[in-house]
Amino acid sequence: MDIVQEFQKHANECRRMSRFTSDRESKAMWNRMAERWRVLMIKEKERVTERGERRAAIPTRLAHRSAKRSQAA
């Protein structure tokens, strides 16, 4: 299981716990925890996407440099 799925699983568990508790303070605490897991999940998705975009851009930059070197020679 990847980390994004793990964060989603924890958020879902917290929401489920919130539904099963009758105490208002506990319900609020579980909802806050679910929101924190959700935010972590979003940040991790963004980080993975950004890293993937950077990796995809590297071959293009390298190819561009190689072409410039070939023309200069």
C-alpha positions as MATLAB code, in Angstrom:
seq = 'MDIVQEFQKHANECRRMSRFTSDRESKAMWNRMAERWRVLMIKEKERVTERGERRAAIPTRLAHRSAKRSQAA';
ca = [
       0.000    0.000    0.000;
       1.451    3.375   -0.902;
       1.590    6.286    1.529;
      -1.294    8.192   -0.093;
      -3.585    5.192    0.337;
      -2.355    4.802    3.911;
      -3.240    8.438    4.707;
      -6.662    7.965    3.086;
      -7.253    4.836    5.171;
      -6.451    6.728    8.397;
      -8.723    9.630    7.423;
     -11.561    7.198    6.725;
     -11.016    5.443   10.061;
     -11.166    8.768   11.906;
     -14.406    9.724   10.142;
     -15.867    6.337   11.051;
     -14.875    6.787   14.701;
     -16.477   10.230   14.651;
     -19.761    8.735   13.466;
     -19.764    6.113   16.240;
     -19.086    8.418   19.175;
     -21.819   10.378   20.881;
     -19.529   12.712   22.829;
     -19.268   16.100   21.075;
     -15.642   16.679   22.081;
     -14.586   13.247   20.888;
     -16.506   13.711   17.648;
     -14.729   17.045   17.057;
     -11.353   15.486   17.838;
     -11.917   12.611   15.388;
     -13.032   15.063   12.691;
      -9.903   17.194   13.244;
      -7.730   14.104   12.981;
      -9.504   13.057    9.774;
      -8.885   16.505    8.325;
      -5.195   16.351    9.230;
      -4.842   12.996    7.488;
      -6.678   14.400    4.456;
      -4.305   17.397    4.289;
      -1.287   15.091    4.543;
      -2.711   12.976    1.741;
      -3.172   16.024   -0.514;
       0.340   17.301    0.210;
       1.841   13.903   -0.540;
      -0.082   13.676   -3.833;
       1.241   17.119   -4.793;
       4.792   16.158   -3.827;
       4.669   12.948   -5.847;
       3.185   14.761   -8.852;
       5.786   17.518   -8.664;
       8.608   14.997   -8.402;
       7.224   13.113  -11.403;
       7.037   16.298  -13.458;
      10.633   17.152  -12.588;
      11.776   13.662  -13.582;
       9.920   13.932  -16.881;
      11.581   17.292  -17.598;
      15.143   16.035  -17.021;
      15.499   14.050  -20.272;
      14.207   17.032  -22.243;
      16.790   19.354  -20.691;
      19.565   16.834  -21.224;
      18.585   16.327  -24.850;
      18.567   20.095  -25.346;
      22.078   20.422  -23.859;
      23.383   17.569  -26.022;
      21.983   19.223  -29.131;
      23.700   22.527  -28.248;
      27.023   20.749  -27.684;
      26.730   18.976  -31.019;
      26.093   22.256  -32.832;
      29.025   23.968  -31.105;
      31.480   21.241  -32.142;
];
